[in-house]
Amino acid sequence: MSSSARQNHNDPVLRARDLICERDDRLLFRDLQLTLTDGSALRIAGRNGTGKTTLMRGLVGLNILLEGSIDWRQTDASPWLYVGHRPGISAHLTVLENLRFLARLRGLDPDQAALRQALAAVDLQAFDDSPGQQLSAGQQRRVLLAMLYLPGLPDCWVLDEPFTALDKQGVLALEHHLGAHCAKGGSLLFSTHHEPTVFDYATVTLGEHMTEGAT
């Protein structure tokens, strides 16, 4: 993975070229090109098993199976916030403690007020003292997504299956928040089977014919 020598907002946030990935002697994709710019959103789609999570993890340096050129625009800190598709919630920590722990893993150190405001944004304020083992799958997902409401986030968000386990109300609320992020100049790379209707995005579909275009 390489990056430019200095931050230049005229450059793409991400430019990935000629990406190749093989897993278990099976070619998932090859010659894949991706470009992400300020204020834009790029959706990674495809059937299960086509390599969406492998691609997302590879782009942020968490998967050695990915080959090719990956150029993130250099920033003073991490150029992205990555949120995986597994909640990673501790059964024994409270909702508030889980959010604090997850935030610190990503280099954030929010105060108590910011944590509570983030939980309120995902409608978990009444569960702040509940242990993780008592949460539904949707509530666990919302603990993870509460990070998107914390201060000090990078401008680029990389989200793997963010809509998983959310009900219709949660899906719509998240769509509006992601749209607002891009409207303020942030960028978004996300994988999902879901097709958001609130904001504009381009789509790259893994499998079959690697196509790219606006929805």
C-alpha positions in Angstrom: 0.0 0.0 0.0 1.3 3.4 -0.9 0.2 7.0 -0.4 1.1 10.4 -1.7 3.8 12.4 -0.1 1.5 15.2 1.1 -2.2 15.8 1.5 -3.8 17.3 -1.6 -7.5 17.7 -1.6 -7.5 17.7 -5.4 -6.4 14.1 -5.3 -8.9 11.2 -4.8 -9.3 10.0 -1.2 -8.6 6.5 -2.5 -7.4 5.2 -5.8 -7.0 1.4 -6.1 -5.8 -0.2 -9.4 -5.4 -3.7 -10.8 -6.7 -5.4 -7.6 -6.5 -9.2 -7.6 -7.6 -11.6 -5.0 -7.6 -15.4 -4.9 -8.9 -17.5 -2.0 -8.8 -21.3 -1.7 -7.5 -21.6 -5.3 -10.5 -19.6 -6.5 -10.2 -16.2 -8.2 -12.5 -13.7 -6.5 -11.7 -10.7 -8.7 -9.0 -9.3 -10.9 -8.2 -6.0 -12.6 -10.5 -4.2 -10.2 -10.3 -0.4 -10.2 -11.8 1.8 -7.5 -11.8 5.6 -7.1 -13.3 7.5 -4.1 -13.4 11.3 -4.0 -14.4 13.9 -1.4 -18.2 14.2 -1.0 -18.9 10.9 -2.8 -20.0 7.4 -1.8 -19.1 4.1 -3.4 -21.0 0.9 -2.8 -19.5 -2.5 -3.1 -22.1 -5.1 -4.1 -22.2 -8.7 -5.1 -23.5 -12.1 -4.1 -22.3 -13.8 -0.9 -18.8 -15.3 -1.4 -17.7 -12.8 -4.1 -15.2 -11.2 -1.8 -16.9 -8.0 -0.5 -15.5 -8.3 3.0 -12.1 -9.6 1.7 -11.9 -6.5 -0.4 -12.9 -4.1 2.3 -10.5 -5.5 4.8 -7.7 -5.5 2.2 -8.2 -1.9 1.3 -7.5 -0.9 4.9 -4.6 -3.3 5.3 -6.3 -6.1 7.2 -6.1 -8.8 4.6 -2.9 -10.0 2.9 -4.8 -11.8 0.2 -5.3 -8.6 -1.8 -2.8 -7.7 -4.5 -2.5 -4.5 -6.5 -2.0 -0.8 -6.0 -3.8 0.9 -3.2 -3.2 4.7 -2.7 -4.9 6.5 0.2 -4.5 10.3 0.3 -2.1 11.0 3.2 -3.5 12.7 6.3 -2.0 13.6 9.7 -3.8 10.6 11.2 -5.5 7.5 9.8 -7.2 8.4 6.5 -10.3 6.3 7.3 -12.6 5.0 10.0 -13.2 1.3 9.4 -16.2 -0.4 10.8 -16.4 -4.2 10.1 -19.6 -6.3 9.8 -19.1 -8.1 13.1 -20.2 -6.1 16.1 -17.4 -7.3 18.4 -19.5 -6.5 21.5 -18.3 -7.8 24.8 -21.0 -9.7 26.7 -19.9 -8.5 30.1 -19.3 -4.8 29.4 -22.2 -2.3 29.4 -23.3 -0.6 26.2 -21.5 2.6 27.3 -18.3 0.7 28.2 -18.5 -1.2 24.9 -18.7 2.0 22.9 -15.9 3.6 24.8 -13.7 0.5 24.2 -14.5 0.3 20.5 -13.8 4.1 20.1 -10.4 3.8 21.8 -9.5 0.9 19.6 -9.9 3.3 16.7 -7.8 6.0 18.2 -10.8 8.0 19.6 -11.0 9.2 23.2 -14.5 10.7 23.6 -15.7 12.1 26.9 -18.8 10.8 28.7 -21.1 13.4 27.2 -20.1 12.6 23.6 -20.5 8.8 24.3 -24.1 9.4 25.6 -24.9 11.7 22.7 -23.8 9.1 20.2 -25.9 6.4 22.0 -28.9 8.7 21.9 -28.4 9.2 18.2 -28.9 5.5 17.6 -31.7 5.3 20.1 -29.7 3.3 22.8 -29.7 5.9 25.5 -32.0 3.8 27.7 -29.6 0.8 27.4 -26.4 2.5 28.4 -26.0 0.4 31.5 -27.2 -2.9 30.0 -24.6 -5.6 29.5 -23.8 -6.7 26.0 -25.2 -10.2 26.6 -28.7 -8.7 26.9 -28.6 -6.9 23.5 -30.4 -8.1 20.4 -28.5 -8.4 17.1 -29.8 -5.1 16.0 -28.9 -3.3 19.2 -25.3 -4.7 19.0 -25.1 -3.3 15.5 -26.3 0.1 16.7 -23.6 0.1 19.4 -21.0 -0.2 16.6 -22.7 2.4 14.4 -22.8 4.8 17.4 -19.2 5.5 16.6 -20.3 7.3 13.5 -21.8 10.0 15.7 -18.6 10.6 17.8 -16.4 13.8 17.4 -13.0 13.7 15.8 -13.7 11.1 13.1 -11.7 10.9 9.9 -13.4 12.3 6.8 -13.5 8.9 5.1 -15.7 6.1 6.4 -15.2 2.4 5.3 -18.2 0.4 6.4 -18.6 -3.3 5.8 -22.3 -4.3 5.7 -23.5 -1.4 7.9 -27.2 -2.1 7.4 -27.1 -5.7 8.7 -29.6 -6.6 11.4 -31.2 -3.1 11.4 -35.0 -2.6 11.3 -36.6 -0.3 8.7 -36.4 2.7 11.1 -32.7 2.0 11.8 -31.9 1.6 8.1 -33.6 4.9 7.2 -31.8 6.8 10.0 -28.5 5.4 9.0 -29.1 6.4 5.3 -29.8 10.0 6.3 -26.7 10.1 8.5 -24.5 8.7 5.7 -26.0 11.1 3.2 -25.3 14.1 5.6 -21.7 12.9 6.0 -21.2 13.0 2.2 -23.1 16.3 1.8 -20.5 17.9 4.2 -17.7 16.7 2.0 -16.9 13.4 3.7 -16.4 10.2 1.7 -18.0 6.8 2.1 -17.0 3.3 0.9 -19.5 0.7 2.0 -20.5 -2.9 1.1 -24.1 -4.0 1.2 -26.8 -5.9 -0.5 -29.1 -3.0 0.4 -29.7 -0.2 -2.1 -30.0 3.1 -0.2 -32.5 5.6 -1.6 -31.6 8.7 0.5 -28.2 9.6 -1.0 -26.4 9.2 -4.3 -23.6 6.7 -4.7 -21.8 4.7 -7.4 -21.7 0.9 -7.4 -19.0 -1.7 -8.1 -20.4 -5.2 -8.3 -18.1 -8.1 -7.6 -18.6 -11.3 -9.6 -19.9 -11.7 -13.1 -18.8 -8.5 -15.0 -17.1 -6.0 -12.7 -19.3 -3.0 -13.5 -19.3 0.5 -12.1 -21.8 3.3 -12.4 -24.2 5.5 -10.6 -27.4 4.2 -9.1 
